[in-house]
Amino acid sequence: MRVFDPAAATVLTLCSQCDKPESQCTCEKFCCFCQSQFNIRLAVDGMYYCPDCREACDVRVADAEQH
């Protein structure tokens, strides 16, 4: 989920399970496709992906857009 943060004037990507940014998310992190638990990152669609599935699905890491 992506939301506009007026205080910071940025768009934040939130975890689709807990509605928190990746840095505050306490959900168990695993790839939404292959269930891997290694190098999992939040993508711009609010889902967690491993590097291989992120590349295969052509999705970007969420915090890359927040800087």
PDB file of N, CA, C, O and CB in Angstrom:
ATOM      1  N   MET A   1       0.835  -1.155   0.000  1.00  0.00           N
ATOM      2  CA  MET A   1       0.000   0.000   0.000  1.00  0.00           C
ATOM      3  C   MET A   1       0.895   1.237   0.000  1.00  0.00           C
ATOM      4  O   MET A   1       1.890   1.290   0.722  1.00  0.00           O
ATOM      5  CB  MET A   1      -0.958  -0.013   1.204  1.00  0.00           C
ATOM      6  N   ARG A   2       0.545   2.202  -0.790  1.00  0.00           N
ATOM      7  CA  ARG A   2       1.310   3.447  -0.861  1.00  0.00           C
ATOM      8  C   ARG A   2       0.440   4.582  -0.360  1.00  0.00           C
ATOM      9  O   ARG A   2      -0.709   4.732  -0.777  1.00  0.00           O
ATOM     10  CB  ARG A   2       1.804   3.726  -2.308  1.00  0.00           C
ATOM     11  N   VAL A   3       0.999   5.381   0.537  1.00  0.00           N
ATOM     12  CA  VAL A   3       0.275   6.519   1.097  1.00  0.00           C
ATOM     13  C   VAL A   3       1.160   7.749   1.078  1.00  0.00           C
ATOM     14  O   VAL A   3       2.383   7.657   1.176  1.00  0.00           O
ATOM     15  CB  VAL A   3      -0.200   6.221   2.532  1.00  0.00           C
ATOM     16  N   PHE A   4       0.518   8.907   0.950  1.00  0.00           N
ATOM     17  CA  PHE A   4       1.231  10.171   0.954  1.00  0.00           C
ATOM     18  C   PHE A   4       1.402  10.626   2.394  1.00  0.00           C
ATOM     19  O   PHE A   4       0.437  10.661   3.157  1.00  0.00           O
ATOM     20  CB  PHE A   4       0.485  11.240   0.115  1.00  0.00           C
ATOM     21  N   ASP A   5       2.633  10.976   2.768  1.00  0.00           N
ATOM     22  CA  ASP A   5       2.937  11.494   4.098  1.00  0.00           C
ATOM     23  C   ASP A   5       3.106  12.999   3.970  1.00  0.00           C
ATOM     24  O   ASP A   5       4.166  13.459   3.547  1.00  0.00           O
ATOM     25  CB  ASP A   5       4.224  10.822   4.707  1.00  0.00           C
ATOM     26  N   PRO A   6       2.083  13.786   4.326  1.00  0.00           N
ATOM     27  CA  PRO A   6       2.168  15.229   4.141  1.00  0.00           C
ATOM     28  C   PRO A   6       3.267  15.886   4.973  1.00  0.00           C
ATOM     29  O   PRO A   6       3.824  16.901   4.555  1.00  0.00           O
ATOM     30  CB  PRO A   6       0.851  15.854   4.477  1.00  0.00           C
ATOM     31  N   ALA A   7       3.591  15.329   6.141  1.00  0.00           N
ATOM     32  CA  ALA A   7       4.636  15.912   6.990  1.00  0.00           C
ATOM     33  C   ALA A   7       5.991  15.851   6.305  1.00  0.00           C
ATOM     34  O   ALA A   7       6.775  16.797   6.388  1.00  0.00           O
ATOM     35  CB  ALA A   7       4.699  15.190   8.341  1.00  0.00           C
ATOM     36  N   ALA A   8       6.266  14.758   5.637  1.00  0.00           N
ATOM     37  CA  ALA A   8       7.549  14.591   4.964  1.00  0.00           C
ATOM     38  C   ALA A   8       7.456  14.897   3.471  1.00  0.00           C
ATOM     39  O   ALA A   8       8.474  14.927   2.780  1.00  0.00           O
ATOM     40  CB  ALA A   8       8.063  13.177   5.169  1.00  0.00           C
ATOM     41  N   ALA A   9       6.253  15.123   2.976  1.00  0.00           N
ATOM     42  CA  ALA A   9       6.002  15.377   1.553  1.00  0.00           C
ATOM     43  C   ALA A   9       6.570  14.263   0.679  1.00  0.00           C
ATOM     44  O   ALA A   9       7.191  14.518  -0.353  1.00  0.00           O
ATOM     45  CB  ALA A   9       6.605  16.723   1.138  1.00  0.00           C
ATOM     46  N   THR A  10       6.343  13.013   1.118  1.00  0.00           N
ATOM     47  CA  THR A  10       6.800  11.851   0.365  1.00  0.00           C
ATOM     48  C   THR A  10       5.684  10.817   0.295  1.00  0.00           C
ATOM     49  O   THR A  10       4.685  10.909   1.008  1.00  0.00           O
ATOM     50  CB  THR A  10       8.069  11.240   1.007  1.00  0.00           C
ATOM     51  N   VAL A  11       5.873   9.842  -0.572  1.00  0.00           N
ATOM     52  CA  VAL A  11       4.963   8.712  -0.662  1.00  0.00           C
ATOM     53  C   VAL A  11       5.637   7.542   0.047  1.00  0.00           C
ATOM     54  O   VAL A  11       6.774   7.188  -0.265  1.00  0.00           O
ATOM     55  CB  VAL A  11       4.610   8.363  -2.160  1.00  0.00           C
ATOM     56  N   LEU A  12       4.931   6.946   0.999  1.00  0.00           N
ATOM     57  CA  LEU A  12       5.463   5.813   1.738  1.00  0.00           C
ATOM     58  C   LEU A  12       4.837   4.524   1.233  1.00  0.00           C
ATOM     59  O   LEU A  12       3.650   4.495   0.911  1.00  0.00           O
ATOM     60  CB  LEU A  12       5.213   5.979   3.243  1.00  0.00           C
ATOM     61  N   THR A  13       5.623   3.462   1.160  1.00  0.00           N
ATOM     62  CA  THR A  13       5.099   2.147   0.851  1.00  0.00           C
ATOM     63  C   THR A  13       4.975   1.395   2.154  1.00  0.00           C
ATOM     64  O   THR A  13       5.939   1.293   2.913  1.00  0.00           O
ATOM     65  CB  THR A  13       6.002   1.386  -0.165  1.00  0.00           C
ATOM     66  N   LEU A  14       3.787   0.867   2.419  1.00  0.00           N
ATOM     67  CA  LEU A  14       3.514   0.181   3.666  1.00  0.00           C
ATOM     68  C   LEU A  14       3.314  -1.311   3.435  1.00  0.00           C
ATOM     69  O   LEU A  14       2.862  -1.729   2.369  1.00  0.00           O
ATOM     70  CB  LEU A  14       2.291   0.780   4.342  1.00  0.00           C
ATOM     71  N   CYS A  15       3.649  -2.095   4.428  1.00  0.00           N
ATOM     72  CA  CYS A  15       3.433  -3.538   4.394  1.00  0.00           C
ATOM     73  C   CYS A  15       1.945  -3.812   4.211  1.00  0.00           C
ATOM     74  O   CYS A  15       1.113  -3.174   4.857  1.00  0.00           O
ATOM     75  CB  CYS A  15       3.966  -4.215   5.691  1.00  0.00           C
ATOM     76  N   SER A  16       1.608  -4.740   3.349  1.00  0.00           N
ATOM     77  CA  SER A  16       0.197  -5.028   3.088  1.00  0.00           C
ATOM     78  C   SER A  16      -0.470  -5.755   4.249  1.00  0.00           C
ATOM     79  O   SER A  16      -1.697  -5.842   4.292  1.00  0.00           O
ATOM     80  CB  SER A  16       0.061  -5.856   1.826  1.00  0.00           C
ATOM     81  N   GLN A  17       0.318  -6.282   5.200  1.00  0.00           N
ATOM     82  CA  GLN A  17      -0.260  -6.989   6.341  1.00  0.00           C
ATOM     83  C   GLN A  17      -0.484  -6.072   7.546  1.00  0.00           C
ATOM     84  O   GLN A  17      -1.544  -6.119   8.170  1.00  0.00           O
ATOM     85  CB  GLN A  17       0.637  -8.144   6.739  1.00  0.00           C
ATOM     86  N   CYS A  18       0.505  -5.243   7.875  1.00  0.00           N
ATOM     87  CA  CYS A  18       0.419  -4.450   9.108  1.00  0.00           C
ATOM     88  C   CYS A  18       0.293  -2.944   8.867  1.00  0.00           C
ATOM     89  O   CYS A  18       0.126  -2.182   9.819  1.00  0.00           O
ATOM     90  CB  CYS A  18       1.633  -4.711   9.955  1.00  0.00           C
ATOM     91  N   ASP A  19       0.371  -2.510   7.620  1.00  0.00           N
ATOM     92  CA  ASP A  19       0.264  -1.083   7.269  1.00  0.00           C
ATOM     93  C   ASP A  19       1.336  -0.224   7.923  1.00  0.00           C
ATOM     94  O   ASP A  19       1.069   0.910   8.321  1.00  0.00           O
ATOM     95  CB  ASP A  19      -1.096  -0.559   7.660  1.00  0.00           C
ATOM     96  N   LYS A  20       2.559  -0.764   8.036  1.00  0.00           N
ATOM     97  CA  LYS A  20       3.696  -0.010   8.559  1.00  0.00           C
ATOM     98  C   LYS A  20       4.814  -0.032   7.526  1.00  0.00           C
ATOM     99  O   LYS A  20       4.888  -0.950   6.710  1.00  0.00           O
ATOM    100  CB  LYS A  20       4.184  -0.595   9.919  1.00  0.00           C
ATOM    101  N   PRO A  21       5.694   0.985   7.555  1.00  0.00           N
ATOM    102  CA  PRO A  21       6.854   0.963   6.654  1.00  0.00           C
ATOM    103  C   PRO A  21       7.773  -0.200   7.017  1.00  0.00           C
ATOM    104  O   PRO A  21       7.705  -0.730   8.126  1.00  0.00           O
ATOM    105  CB  PRO A  21       7.632   2.307   6.719  1.00  0.00           C
ATOM    106  N   GLU A  22       8.626  -0.591   6.084  1.00  0.00           N
ATOM    107  CA  GLU A  22       9.508  -1.746   6.284  1.00  0.00           C
ATOM    108  C   GLU A  22      10.334  -1.620   7.569  1.00  0.00           C
ATOM    109  O   GLU A  22      10.541  -2.618   8.259  1.00  0.00           O
ATOM    110  CB  GLU A  22      10.442  -1.906   5.084  1.00  0.00           C
ATOM    111  N   SER A  23      10.805  -0.426   7.899  1.00  0.00           N
ATOM    112  CA  SER A  23      11.644  -0.235   9.082  1.00  0.00           C
ATOM    113  C   SER A  23      10.882  -0.474  10.385  1.00  0.00           C
ATOM    114  O   SER A  23      11.503  -0.742  11.413  1.00  0.00           O
ATOM    115  CB  SER A  23      12.224   1.165   9.081  1.00  0.00           C
ATOM    116  N   GLN A  24       9.557  -0.384  10.365  1.00  0.00           N
ATOM    117  CA  GLN A  24       8.752  -0.589  11.569  1.00  0.00           C
ATOM    118  C   GLN A  24       7.951  -1.884  11.540  1.00  0.00           C
ATOM    119  O   GLN A  24       7.325  -2.243  12.537  1.00  0.00           O
ATOM    120  CB  GLN A  24       7.816   0.571  11.758  1.00  0.00           C
ATOM    121  N   CYS A  25       7.963  -2.577  10.431  1.00  0.00           N
ATOM    122  CA  CYS A  25       7.198  -3.808  10.256  1.00  0.00           C
ATOM    123  C   CYS A  25       7.790  -4.928  11.115  1.00  0.00           C
ATOM    124  O   CYS A  25       8.999  -5.158  11.107  1.00  0.00           O
ATOM    125  CB  CYS A  25       7.173  -4.224   8.769  1.00  0.00           C
ATOM    126  N   THR A  26       6.927  -5.614  11.850  1.00  0.00           N
ATOM    127  CA  THR A  26       7.367  -6.743  12.672  1.00  0.00           C
ATOM    128  C   THR A  26       6.796  -8.064  12.170  1.00  0.00           C
ATOM    129  O   THR A  26       6.891  -9.080  12.859  1.00  0.00           O
ATOM    130  CB  THR A  26       6.963  -6.526  14.124  1.00  0.00           C
ATOM    131  N   CYS A  27       6.209  -8.061  10.989  1.00  0.00           N
ATOM    132  CA  CYS A  27       5.665  -9.284  10.401  1.00  0.00           C
ATOM    133  C   CYS A  27       6.792 -10.261  10.093  1.00  0.00           C
ATOM    134  O   CYS A  27       7.937  -9.855   9.894  1.00  0.00           O
ATOM    135  CB  CYS A  27       4.862  -8.966   9.122  1.00  0.00           C
ATOM    136  N   GLU A  28       6.468 -11.536  10.053  1.00  0.00           N
ATOM    137  CA  GLU A  28       7.447 -12.521   9.614  1.00  0.00           C
ATOM    138  C   GLU A  28       7.654 -12.304   8.122  1.00  0.00           C
ATOM    139  O   GLU A  28       6.705 -12.358   7.340  1.00  0.00           O
ATOM    140  CB  GLU A  28       6.981 -13.997   9.929  1.00  0.00           C
ATOM    141  N   LYS A  29       8.882 -12.062   7.742  1.00  0.00           N
ATOM    142  CA  LYS A  29       9.160 -11.695   6.348  1.00  0.00           C
ATOM    143  C   LYS A  29       9.572 -12.918   5.537  1.00  0.00           C
ATOM    144  O   LYS A  29      10.522 -13.625   5.875  1.00  0.00           O
ATOM    145  CB  LYS A  29      10.263 -10.622   6.281  1.00  0.00           C
ATOM    146  N   PHE A  30       8.828 -13.145   4.456  1.00  0.00           N
ATOM    147  CA  PHE A  30       9.140 -14.219   3.517  1.00  0.00           C
ATOM    148  C   PHE A  30       8.627 -13.816   2.150  1.00  0.00           C
ATOM    149  O   PHE A  30       7.694 -13.022   2.034  1.00  0.00           O
ATOM    150  CB  PHE A  30       8.518 -15.575   3.970  1.00  0.00           C
ATOM    151  N   CYS A  31       9.239 -14.364   1.124  1.00  0.00           N
ATOM    152  CA  CYS A  31       8.859 -14.027  -0.256  1.00  0.00           C
ATOM    153  C   CYS A  31       7.421 -14.472  -0.519  1.00  0.00           C
ATOM    154  O   CYS A  31       7.042 -15.597  -0.194  1.00  0.00           O
ATOM    155  CB  CYS A  31       9.830 -14.695  -1.279  1.00  0.00           C
ATOM    156  N   CYS A  32       6.637 -13.592  -1.101  1.00  0.00           N
ATOM    157  CA  CYS A  32       5.228 -13.900  -1.359  1.00  0.00           C
ATOM    158  C   CYS A  32       5.055 -14.972  -2.434  1.00  0.00           C
ATOM    159  O   CYS A  32       3.959 -15.514  -2.583  1.00  0.00           O
ATOM    160  CB  CYS A  32       4.489 -12.637  -1.774  1.00  0.00           C
ATOM    161  N   PHE A  33       6.108 -15.289  -3.185  1.00  0.00           N
ATOM    162  CA  PHE A  33       6.000 -16.323  -4.209  1.00  0.00           C
ATOM    163  C   PHE A  33       6.674 -17.627  -3.809  1.00  0.00           C
ATOM    164  O   PHE A  33       6.031 -18.676  -3.793  1.00  0.00           O
ATOM    165  CB  PHE A  33       6.594 -15.829  -5.495  1.00  0.00           C
ATOM    166  N   CYS A  34       7.955 -17.574  -3.488  1.00  0.00           N
ATOM    167  CA  CYS A  34       8.699 -18.820  -3.242  1.00  0.00           C
ATOM    168  C   CYS A  34       8.849 -19.157  -1.763  1.00  0.00           C
ATOM    169  O   CYS A  34       9.371 -20.219  -1.422  1.00  0.00           O
ATOM    170  CB  CYS A  34      10.065 -18.726  -3.866  1.00  0.00           C
ATOM    171  N   GLN A  35       8.398 -18.266  -0.882  1.00  0.00           N
ATOM    172  CA  GLN A  35       8.446 -18.449   0.567  1.00  0.00           C
ATOM    173  C   GLN A  35       9.852 -18.406   1.159  1.00  0.00           C
ATOM    174  O   GLN A  35      10.037 -18.769   2.320  1.00  0.00           O
ATOM    175  CB  GLN A  35       7.813 -19.748   0.919  1.00  0.00           C
ATOM    176  N   SER A  36      10.846 -17.970   0.385  1.00  0.00           N
ATOM    177  CA  SER A  36      12.215 -17.830   0.890  1.00  0.00           C
ATOM    178  C   SER A  36      12.233 -16.809   2.019  1.00  0.00           C
ATOM    179  O   SER A  36      11.404 -15.901   2.060  1.00  0.00           O
ATOM    180  CB  SER A  36      13.191 -17.408  -0.246  1.00  0.00           C
ATOM    181  N   GLN A  37      13.197 -16.966   2.946  1.00  0.00           N
ATOM    182  CA  GLN A  37      13.323 -16.032   4.057  1.00  0.00           C
ATOM    183  C   GLN A  37      14.661 -15.299   4.028  1.00  0.00           C
ATOM    184  O   GLN A  37      15.043 -14.676   5.019  1.00  0.00           O
ATOM    185  CB  GLN A  37      13.161 -16.765   5.378  1.00  0.00           C
ATOM    186  N   PHE A  38      15.369 -15.363   2.919  1.00  0.00           N
ATOM    187  CA  PHE A  38      16.688 -14.746   2.799  1.00  0.00           C
ATOM    188  C   PHE A  38      16.651 -13.513   1.915  1.00  0.00           C
ATOM    189  O   PHE A  38      16.128 -13.550   0.801  1.00  0.00           O
ATOM    190  CB  PHE A  38      17.690 -15.746   2.247  1.00  0.00           C
ATOM    191  N   ASN A  39      17.215 -12.406   2.425  1.00  0.00           N
ATOM    192  CA  ASN A  39      17.300 -11.139   1.687  1.00  0.00           C
ATOM    193  C   ASN A  39      15.936 -10.625   1.239  1.00  0.00           C
ATOM    194  O   ASN A  39      15.800 -10.103   0.132  1.00  0.00           O
ATOM    195  CB  ASN A  39      18.196 -11.305   0.478  1.00  0.00           C
ATOM    196  N   ILE A  40      14.946 -10.770   2.080  1.00  0.00           N
ATOM    197  CA  ILE A  40      13.584 -10.342   1.764  1.00  0.00           C
ATOM    198  C   ILE A  40      13.473  -8.831   1.954  1.00  0.00           C
ATOM    199  O   ILE A  40      13.944  -8.283   2.950  1.00  0.00           O
ATOM    200  CB  ILE A  40      12.545 -11.088   2.654  1.00  0.00           C
ATOM    201  N   ARG A  41      12.847  -8.171   0.991  1.00  0.00           N
ATOM    202  CA  ARG A  41      12.655  -6.715   1.048  1.00  0.00           C
ATOM    203  C   ARG A  41      11.236  -6.381   0.632  1.00  0.00           C
ATOM    204  O   ARG A  41      10.609  -7.096  -0.150  1.00  0.00           O
ATOM    205  CB  ARG A  41      13.678  -5.974   0.139  1.00  0.00           C
ATOM    206  N   LEU A  42      10.743  -5.271   1.178  1.00  0.00           N
ATOM    207  CA  LEU A  42       9.423  -4.764   0.822  1.00  0.00           C
ATOM    208  C   LEU A  42       9.517  -4.086  -0.535  1.00  0.00           C
ATOM    209  O   LEU A  42      10.407  -3.267  -0.766  1.00  0.00           O
ATOM    210  CB  LEU A  42       8.883  -3.780   1.902  1.00  0.00           C
ATOM    211  N   ALA A  43       8.605  -4.423  -1.426  1.00  0.00           N
ATOM    212  CA  ALA A  43       8.585  -3.826  -2.765  1.00  0.00           C
ATOM    213  C   ALA A  43       7.513  -2.745  -2.831  1.00  0.00           C
ATOM    214  O   ALA A  43       6.718  -2.599  -1.902  1.00  0.00           O
ATOM    215  CB  ALA A  43       8.333  -4.907  -3.849  1.00  0.00           C
ATOM    216  N   VAL A  44       7.489  -1.997  -3.913  1.00  0.00           N
ATOM    217  CA  VAL A  44       6.565  -0.871  -4.059  1.00  0.00           C
ATOM    218  C   VAL A  44       5.097  -1.289  -4.049  1.00  0.00           C
ATOM    219  O   VAL A  44       4.224  -0.437  -3.880  1.00  0.00           O
ATOM    220  CB  VAL A  44       6.862  -0.135  -5.336  1.00  0.00           C
ATOM    221  N   ASP A  45       4.802  -2.576  -4.224  1.00  0.00           N
ATOM    222  CA  ASP A  45       3.413  -3.040  -4.185  1.00  0.00           C
ATOM    223  C   ASP A  45       2.963  -3.453  -2.784  1.00  0.00           C
ATOM    224  O   ASP A  45       1.828  -3.895  -2.602  1.00  0.00           O
ATOM    225  CB  ASP A  45       3.237  -4.205  -5.134  1.00  0.00           C
ATOM    226  N   GLY A  46       3.858  -3.310  -1.780  1.00  0.00           N
ATOM    227  CA  GLY A  46       3.506  -3.643  -0.403  1.00  0.00           C
ATOM    228  C   GLY A  46       3.720  -5.093  -0.033  1.00  0.00           C
ATOM    229  O   GLY A  46       3.377  -5.510   1.073  1.00  0.00           O
ATOM    230  N   MET A  47       4.281  -5.864  -0.941  1.00  0.00           N
ATOM    231  CA  MET A  47       4.553  -7.281  -0.698  1.00  0.00           C
ATOM    232  C   MET A  47       6.058  -7.490  -0.516  1.00  0.00           C
ATOM    233  O   MET A  47       6.863  -6.676  -0.968  1.00  0.00           O
ATOM    234  CB  MET A  47       4.015  -8.158  -1.869  1.00  0.00           C
ATOM    235  N   TYR A  48       6.425  -8.574   0.143  1.00  0.00           N
ATOM    236  CA  TYR A  48       7.828  -8.905   0.353  1.00  0.00           C
ATOM    237  C   TYR A  48       8.293  -9.912  -0.702  1.00  0.00           C
ATOM    238  O   TYR A  48       7.585 -10.866  -1.026  1.00  0.00           O
ATOM    239  CB  TYR A  48       8.048  -9.467   1.777  1.00  0.00           C
ATOM    240  N   TYR A  49       9.511  -9.676  -1.234  1.00  0.00           N
ATOM    241  CA  TYR A  49      10.074 -10.530  -2.280  1.00  0.00           C
ATOM    242  C   TYR A  49      11.533 -10.844  -1.983  1.00  0.00           C
ATOM    243  O   TYR A  49      12.235 -10.049  -1.358  1.00  0.00           O
ATOM    244  CB  TYR A  49       9.944  -9.858  -3.658  1.00  0.00           C
ATOM    245  N   CYS A  50      11.985 -12.012  -2.436  1.00  0.00           N
ATOM    246  CA  CYS A  50      13.415 -12.322  -2.425  1.00  0.00           C
ATOM    247  C   CYS A  50      14.021 -11.679  -3.680  1.00  0.00           C
ATOM    248  O   CYS A  50      13.274 -11.283  -4.575  1.00  0.00           O
ATOM    249  CB  CYS A  50      13.677 -13.897  -2.385  1.00  0.00           C
ATOM    250  N   PRO A  51      15.333 -11.566  -3.770  1.00  0.00           N
ATOM    251  CA  PRO A  51      15.935 -10.920  -4.946  1.00  0.00           C
ATOM    252  C   PRO A  51      15.560 -11.572  -6.282  1.00  0.00           C
ATOM    253  O   PRO A  51      15.312 -10.867  -7.260  1.00  0.00           O
ATOM    254  CB  PRO A  51      17.430 -10.926  -4.805  1.00  0.00           C
ATOM    255  N   ASP A  52      15.515 -12.906  -6.335  1.00  0.00           N
ATOM    256  CA  ASP A  52      15.208 -13.579  -7.600  1.00  0.00           C
ATOM    257  C   ASP A  52      13.771 -13.313  -8.056  1.00  0.00           C
ATOM    258  O   ASP A  52      13.535 -13.026  -9.229  1.00  0.00           O
ATOM    259  CB  ASP A  52      15.435 -15.082  -7.461  1.00  0.00           C
ATOM    260  N   CYS A  53      12.823 -13.406  -7.140  1.00  0.00           N
ATOM    261  CA  CYS A  53      11.420 -13.158  -7.500  1.00  0.00           C
ATOM    262  C   CYS A  53      11.178 -11.686  -7.807  1.00  0.00           C
ATOM    263  O   CYS A  53      10.368 -11.357  -8.674  1.00  0.00           O
ATOM    264  CB  CYS A  53      10.490 -13.613  -6.371  1.00  0.00           C
ATOM    265  N   ARG A  54      11.881 -10.792  -7.094  1.00  0.00           N
ATOM    266  CA  ARG A  54      11.762  -9.362  -7.377  1.00  0.00           C
ATOM    267  C   ARG A  54      12.223  -9.073  -8.799  1.00  0.00           C
ATOM    268  O   ARG A  54      11.588  -8.305  -9.522  1.00  0.00           O
ATOM    269  CB  ARG A  54      12.581  -8.530  -6.365  1.00  0.00           C
ATOM    270  N   GLU A  55      13.325  -9.688  -9.191  1.00  0.00           N
ATOM    271  CA  GLU A  55      13.833  -9.492 -10.549  1.00  0.00           C
ATOM    272  C   GLU A  55      12.896 -10.107 -11.579  1.00  0.00           C
ATOM    273  O   GLU A  55      12.620  -9.492 -12.609  1.00  0.00           O
ATOM    274  CB  GLU A  55      15.233 -10.094 -10.689  1.00  0.00           C
ATOM    275  N   ALA A  56      12.404 -11.312 -11.315  1.00  0.00           N
ATOM    276  CA  ALA A  56      11.512 -11.993 -12.255  1.00  0.00           C
ATOM    277  C   ALA A  56      10.201 -11.236 -12.441  1.00  0.00           C
ATOM    278  O   ALA A  56       9.643 -11.211 -13.539  1.00  0.00           O
ATOM    279  CB  ALA A  56      11.225 -13.409 -11.774  1.00  0.00           C
ATOM    280  N   CYS A  57       9.710 -10.618 -11.367  1.00  0.00           N
ATOM    281  CA  CYS A  57       8.446  -9.869 -11.426  1.00  0.00           C
ATOM    282  C   CYS A  57       8.648  -8.411 -11.792  1.00  0.00           C
ATOM    283  O   CYS A  57       7.681  -7.674 -11.986  1.00  0.00           O
ATOM    284  CB  CYS A  57       7.728  -9.956 -10.098  1.00  0.00           C
ATOM    285  N   ASP A  58       9.908  -7.992 -11.887  1.00  0.00           N
ATOM    286  CA  ASP A  58      10.255  -6.624 -12.248  1.00  0.00           C
ATOM    287  C   ASP A  58       9.605  -5.601 -11.317  1.00  0.00           C
ATOM    288  O   ASP A  58       8.973  -4.644 -11.765  1.00  0.00           O
ATOM    289  CB  ASP A  58       9.848  -6.348 -13.681  1.00  0.00           C
ATOM    290  N   VAL A  59       9.778  -5.827  -9.996  1.00  0.00           N
ATOM    291  CA  VAL A  59       9.297  -4.862  -9.008  1.00  0.00           C
ATOM    292  C   VAL A  59      10.491  -4.248  -8.288  1.00  0.00           C
ATOM    293  O   VAL A  59      11.527  -4.891  -8.122  1.00  0.00           O
ATOM    294  CB  VAL A  59       8.326  -5.534  -7.992  1.00  0.00           C
ATOM    295  N   ARG A  60      10.333  -3.002  -7.864  1.00  0.00           N
ATOM    296  CA  ARG A  60      11.418  -2.285  -7.203  1.00  0.00           C
ATOM    297  C   ARG A  60      11.258  -2.355  -5.696  1.00  0.00           C
ATOM    298  O   ARG A  60      10.152  -2.518  -5.179  1.00  0.00           O
ATOM    299  CB  ARG A  60      11.463  -0.824  -7.666  1.00  0.00           C
ATOM    300  N   VAL A  61      12.377  -2.230  -5.002  1.00  0.00           N
ATOM    301  CA  VAL A  61      12.390  -2.164  -3.540  1.00  0.00           C
ATOM    302  C   VAL A  61      11.729  -0.851  -3.123  1.00  0.00           C
ATOM    303  O   VAL A  61      11.952   0.181  -3.756  1.00  0.00           O
ATOM    304  CB  VAL A  61      13.857  -2.269  -2.970  1.00  0.00           C
ATOM    305  N   ALA A  62      10.924  -0.881  -2.072  1.00  0.00           N
ATOM    306  CA  ALA A  62      10.144   0.275  -1.651  1.00  0.00           C
ATOM    307  C   ALA A  62      11.024   1.444  -1.215  1.00  0.00           C
ATOM    308  O   ALA A  62      10.774   2.573  -1.635  1.00  0.00           O
ATOM    309  CB  ALA A  62       9.217  -0.115  -0.524  1.00  0.00           C
ATOM    310  N   ASP A  63      12.030   1.219  -0.400  1.00  0.00           N
ATOM    311  CA  ASP A  63      12.790   2.356   0.129  1.00  0.00           C
ATOM    312  C   ASP A  63      13.622   3.056  -0.916  1.00  0.00           C
ATOM    313  O   ASP A  63      14.084   4.174  -0.684  1.00  0.00           O
ATOM    314  CB  ASP A  63      13.681   1.904   1.235  1.00  0.00           C
ATOM    315  N   ALA A  64      13.829   2.430  -2.067  1.00  0.00           N
ATOM    316  CA  ALA A  64      14.561   3.100  -3.153  1.00  0.00           C
ATOM    317  C   ALA A  64      13.781   4.310  -3.648  1.00  0.00           C
ATOM    318  O   ALA A  64      14.382   5.283  -4.103  1.00  0.00           O
ATOM    319  CB  ALA A  64      14.826   2.122  -4.324  1.00  0.00           C
ATOM    320  N   GLU A  65      12.451   4.267  -3.567  1.00  0.00           N
ATOM    321  CA  GLU A  65      11.617   5.388  -3.993  1.00  0.00           C
ATOM    322  C   GLU A  65      11.464   6.433  -2.904  1.00  0.00           C
ATOM    323  O   GLU A  65      11.101   7.573  -3.195  1.00  0.00           O
ATOM    324  CB  GLU A  65      10.257   4.893  -4.415  1.00  0.00           C
ATOM    325  N   GLN A  66      11.731   6.073  -1.661  1.00  0.00           N
ATOM    326  CA  GLN A  66      11.488   6.991  -0.555  1.00  0.00           C
ATOM    327  C   GLN A  66      12.668   7.913  -0.290  1.00  0.00           C
ATOM    328  O   GLN A  66      12.569   8.766   0.591  1.00  0.00           O
ATOM    329  CB  GLN A  66      11.164   6.215   0.691  1.00  0.00           C
ATOM    330  N   HIS A  67      13.771   7.787  -1.001  1.00  0.00           N
ATOM    331  CA  HIS A  67      14.933   8.658  -0.786  1.00  0.00           C
ATOM    332  C   HIS A  67      14.973   9.745  -1.818  1.00  0.00           C
ATOM    333  O   HIS A  67      15.879  10.578  -1.803  1.00  0.00           O
ATOM    334  CB  HIS A  67      16.233   7.860  -0.822  1.00  0.00           C
TER     335      HIS A  67
END
